C-alpha cells in the first residue's frame, strides 16, 4: 500500500498475495478431503481430465 495524492492505494502485490492465500486455502481444503474421503474419490475428475487431455495431445501430434 502507498499514498498518492493524499489517498491510500494498494499496489499490484496485494491482489497477488490475496490470490496466493486463496489458492493455499483451496489446497488445504483439498488435502483435508483426500485425508477424509480417500485419494481416488476426490481426485478422479482431475485424473479423467488429464487422461482426456493427454489423448487429445496424442491425436493432435499424429
Backbone as ProteinMPNN parsed JSONL, in Angstrom:
{"seq_chain_A": "XXXXXXXXXXXXXXXXXXXXXXXXXXXXXXXXXXXXXXXXXXXXXXXXXXXXXXXXXXXXXX", "coords_chain_A": {"N_chain_A": [[0.84, -1.166, 0.0], [0.41, 2.265, -0.648], [0.727, 5.836, -0.503], [-0.861, 8.238, -2.444], [-1.401, 11.338, -3.713], [-2.701, 12.059, -1.336], [-4.367, 9.911, -0.886], [-4.802, 6.554, 0.137], [-3.549, 3.836, -1.532], [-3.626, 0.574, -3.025], [-1.096, -1.665, -4.078], [-0.136, -3.729, -6.887], [0.853, -6.014, -5.807], [-0.705, -6.678, -3.603], [-3.155, -7.815, -4.49], [-2.094, -10.063, -5.649], [-0.996, -11.408, -3.475], [-3.357, -11.927, -2.079], [-4.581, -13.672, -3.889], [-2.785, -15.82, -3.805], [-3.134, -16.607, -1.145], [-5.794, -17.466, -1.258], [-5.519, -19.643, -3.008], [-3.905, -21.231, -1.413], [-5.628, -21.817, 0.723], [-7.554, -23.31, -0.677], [-5.984, -25.483, -1.442], [-5.357, -26.588, 1.065], [-7.922, -27.327, 1.89], [-8.521, -29.241, -0.071], [-6.572, -31.194, 0.514], [-7.478, -31.964, 3.018], [-9.948, -33.105, 2.334], [-9.03, -35.286, 0.809], [-7.729, -36.752, 2.774], [-9.899, -37.429, 4.416], [-11.818, -38.662, 2.705], [-10.487, -40.242, 0.869], [-8.061, -40.811, -1.721], [-8.729, -41.459, -4.516], [-11.474, -41.024, -4.638], [-11.714, -38.288, -4.371], [-9.974, -37.254, -6.307], [-10.614, -38.333, -8.839], [-12.014, -36.857, -10.903], [-10.06, -35.024, -11.831], [-8.056, -36.786, -12.667], [-9.355, -38.1, -14.757], [-9.801, -35.931, -16.511], [-7.139, -35.282, -17.081], [-6.336, -37.594, -18.466], [-7.994, -37.439, -20.722], [-7.117, -35.027, -21.874], [-4.451, -35.742, -22.409], [-4.898, -37.734, -24.302], [-6.028, -36.17, -26.343], [-3.819, -34.575, -27.018], [-2.131, -36.545, -28.061], [-3.596, -37.323, -30.302], [-3.543, -34.915, -31.69], [-0.826, -34.636, -32.286], [-0.367, -36.719, -34.013]], "CA_chain_A": [[0.0, 0.0, 0.0], [1.168, 3.503, -0.699], [-0.098, 7.038, -0.502], [-0.71, 9.046, -3.651], [-2.34, 12.466, -3.702], [-3.467, 12.058, -0.097], [-5.211, 8.709, -0.803], [-4.064, 5.304, 0.303], [-3.839, 2.92, -2.643], [-2.962, -0.721, -2.941], [-0.291, -1.987, -5.249], [-0.478, -4.993, -7.536], [1.281, -7.115, -4.951], [-1.751, -7.029, -2.643], [-4.091, -8.767, -5.095], [-1.366, -11.312, -5.868], [-0.92, -12.068, -2.179], [-4.707, -12.433, -1.809], [-4.779, -14.835, -4.766], [-1.981, -16.911, -3.257], [-3.791, -17.077, 0.077], [-6.982, -18.222, -1.668], [-5.031, -20.93, -3.531], [-3.419, -22.002, -0.261], [-6.806, -22.323, 1.426], [-8.146, -24.355, -1.512], [-5.091, -26.64, -1.342], [-5.552, -27.177, 2.393], [-9.233, -27.975, 1.881], [-8.404, -30.44, -0.9], [-5.811, -32.179, 1.273], [-8.367, -32.446, 4.084], [-10.907, -34.012, 1.698], [-8.318, -36.515, 0.445], [-7.49, -37.495, 4.009], [-11.165, -37.93, 4.951], [-12.601, -39.463, 1.768], [-9.645, -41.112, 0.062], [-7.47, -40.142, -2.877], [-9.438, -41.633, -5.784], [-12.813, -40.443, -4.55], [-11.589, -36.839, -4.527], [-9.163, -36.86, -7.453], [-10.953, -38.975, -10.101], [-12.315, -35.932, -12.007], [-8.808, -34.493, -12.376], [-7.369, -37.867, -13.376], [-10.084, -38.285, -16.014], [-9.494, -34.792, -17.368], [-5.755, -35.413, -17.523], [-6.3, -38.656, -19.475], [-8.622, -36.915, -21.935], [-6.206, -34.045, -22.465], [-3.323, -36.479, -22.958], [-5.379, -38.364, -25.539], [-6.176, -35.128, -27.375], [-2.476, -34.205, -27.475], [-1.631, -37.628, -28.907], [-4.298, -37.195, -31.586], [-3.061, -33.706, -32.363], [0.539, -34.821, -32.759], [-0.306, -37.763, -35.039]], "C_chain_A": [[0.893, 1.239, 0.0], [0.202, 4.68, -0.757], [0.215, 7.845, -1.761], [-1.801, 10.105, -3.641], [-3.251, 12.442, -2.476], [-4.39, 10.861, 0.057], [-4.322, 7.489, -0.643], [-4.519, 4.349, -0.795], [-3.099, 1.608, -2.42], [-2.163, -0.948, -4.219], [-0.732, -3.332, -5.8], [-0.152, -6.172, -6.635], [0.185, -7.571, -3.993], [-2.716, -8.038, -3.261], [-3.395, -10.096, -5.35], [-1.25, -12.099, -4.565], [-2.279, -12.647, -1.802], [-4.992, -13.682, -2.637], [-4.005, -16.039, -4.243], [-2.597, -17.464, -1.977], [-5.036, -17.896, -0.248], [-6.579, -19.592, -2.214], [-4.556, -21.829, -2.398], [-4.592, -22.611, 0.499], [-7.475, -23.448, 0.641], [-7.312, -25.631, -1.437], [-5.275, -27.355, -0.008], [-6.879, -27.925, 2.457], [-9.193, -29.274, 1.074], [-7.644, -31.543, -0.162], [-6.653, -32.774, 2.394], [-9.393, -33.434, 3.514], [-10.252, -35.339, 1.321], [-8.104, -37.374, 1.683], [-8.778, -38.135, 4.528], [-11.844, -38.921, 4.023], [-11.773, -40.453, 0.957], [-9.232, -40.41, -1.223], [-8.34, -40.246, -4.133], [-10.827, -41.013, -5.766], [-12.78, -38.934, -4.793], [-10.964, -36.477, -5.869], [-9.585, -37.475, -8.786], [-11.348, -37.978, -11.198], [-11.042, -35.345, -12.642], [-8.051, -35.553, -13.163], [-8.035, -38.126, -14.722], [-9.795, -37.158, -16.987], [-8.073, -34.872, -17.909], [-5.64, -36.481, -18.615], [-6.906, -38.177, -20.796], [-7.7, -35.917, -22.627], [-4.976, -34.723, -23.074], [-3.712, -37.156, -24.269], [-5.532, -37.349, -26.667], [-4.815, -34.677, -27.906], [-1.902, -35.276, -28.389], [-2.29, -37.558, -30.273], [-3.811, -35.996, -32.368], [-1.683, -33.915, -32.979], [0.669, -35.917, -33.823], [-0.549, -37.265, -36.407]], "O_chain_A": [[1.981, 1.244, 0.575], [-0.988, 4.517, -1.029], [1.372, 8.098, -2.096], [-2.988, 9.787, -3.569], [-4.434, 12.767, -2.57], [-5.132, 10.789, 1.036], [-3.235, 7.408, -1.215], [-5.71, 4.091, -0.964], [-2.087, 1.551, -1.721], [-2.528, -0.472, -5.294], [-1.603, -3.99, -5.232], [-0.811, -7.209, -6.698], [0.153, -8.741, -3.61], [-3.061, -9.026, -2.613], [-4.029, -11.149, -5.277], [-1.393, -13.321, -4.56], [-2.346, -13.75, -1.258], [-5.579, -14.641, -2.136], [-4.521, -17.157, -4.242], [-2.577, -18.674, -1.756], [-5.306, -18.903, 0.405], [-7.23, -20.592, -1.913], [-4.779, -23.039, -2.419], [-4.554, -23.783, 0.874], [-7.916, -24.435, 1.23], [-7.86, -26.732, -1.376], [-5.34, -28.583, 0.04], [-6.955, -29.022, 3.01], [-9.764, -30.284, 1.485], [-8.041, -32.707, -0.214], [-6.547, -33.966, 2.685], [-9.676, -34.465, 4.123], [-10.853, -36.4, 1.496], [-8.28, -38.591, 1.637], [-8.751, -39.26, 5.027], [-12.394, -39.92, 4.487], [-12.322, -41.411, 0.413], [-9.937, -39.545, -1.742], [-8.654, -39.227, -4.749], [-11.298, -40.525, -6.793], [-13.719, -38.373, -5.359], [-11.374, -35.504, -6.502], [-8.962, -37.165, -9.801], [-11.034, -38.238, -12.36], [-10.971, -35.193, -13.862], [-7.47, -35.256, -14.207], [-7.349, -38.348, -15.721], [-9.568, -37.407, -18.171], [-7.835, -34.561, -19.076], [-4.916, -36.285, -19.59], [-6.381, -38.482, -21.867], [-7.53, -35.971, -23.845], [-4.513, -34.319, -24.141], [-2.942, -37.151, -25.23], [-5.202, -37.641, -27.817], [-4.667, -34.425, -29.101], [-1.254, -34.955, -29.385], [-1.621, -37.717, -31.294], [-3.68, -36.063, -33.59], [-1.409, -33.424, -34.073], [1.713, -36.027, -34.466], [-0.526, -38.044, -37.36]]}, "name": "protein", "num_of_chains": 1, "seq": "XXXXXXXXXXXXXXXXXXXXXXXXXXXXXXXXXXXXXXXXXXXXXXXXXXXXXXXXXXXXXX"}
